[in-house]
């Protein structure tokens, strides 16, 4: 048994389940009643093994999801170095097909399905066009459209700092971006630029898929606004303080904040709300249809969990470990989730499902996107698009 396994064993043995004492009392009453009735089935070796498995599972659940396990989780996080075992030393290929767009200290990279990479240039941020034919990139005062091989198609220079650019889909006719506290839109060929709103929070705007060029954004006043980008006509305004992310899914707007997830309908009314357990906050969330992958962080920063939630479905823990996970990304086919793990310097590729779950880990991520700079910052995944 390794030191890590021994530490985890000791932590699990010391964990206490919620209402454990009450459960013991209830179990004792049931056993006593059965004994009085003469019903004492023999405890076979098979039964003892199943009981041991059940006890271990209960302890693990307590460690991961219950408030009673908070101190144990902190203890484990302080003593176990994060990292999935048997991680591949390099990214040799991508599951789920499609190409990744990765922001690094050197600039954005395109990662192809076979694992090959290309640096797009000295840009700060990047985002895919609807079909992965182009990427919109920004740095300082400059906005540009580039091909996956790095060829620049056009550039646009603005007086203020620009960022958080997003291309609409599926027609790709509009690009929304932030310039300071302004929300602006430009045509897909870099022309016809205009301002949409002022006093906008530094949160990436979100295009509603389909016709109409509907755009959602967050304001500094603590609201979310949906507007017709061509007409400038507001469609709705809803209170939403501390917005982290905005995303349209199945015709509704997913609003992510540290204390809640909300799905807003076309009128801005919440149709579904999910709040995290006590003692945790939401770090990020990304939807794929009705499924929402959520990163939950303990408030003390000790542990992080990746959950699958959604309207009408029970929460499912996909992964838990010490230190925070980065924003996850769905593969284009919806079969895989990529969860960045900065402290472990790993990417985790998980395959959610009703049966056994798969997990592929890739190590040494920072060095692969900053060659020659071993102390470079951990890269962020900007998008996962179908390959053109």
Buried (B, 14 or more C-beta within 10 A) or exposed (E): EEEBEEBBEEBBEEBBBEEEEEEEEEEEEEEEEEEEEEEEEEEEEEEEEEEEEEEEEBBBBBBBBBEBBBBBBBBBBEBBEBBBEEBBEEBEBBBBBBBBBBBBBBBBBBBBBEBEBBBBBEBBBBBBBBBBBBBBBBBEEBBBBBBBEBEEEBEBEBEEBBBBBBBBBEEBBBBBBBBBBBBBBBEBEBEEBEEBBEEBBEBBBBBBBEEEBBBBBBBEEEBBBBBBBBEEEEBBBBEBEEBBBBBBBEEBBBBBBBEBBBBBBEEBEBEBEBEBBEEBBBBBBBBBEBBBBBBBBBEEEBBBBBBBBBBEEEBBBBBBBBBBBBBBBBBBEEBBBBBBBBBBBBBBBBBBEEEEEEBBBBBBBBBBBBEEEEEBEBBBBBBBBBBE
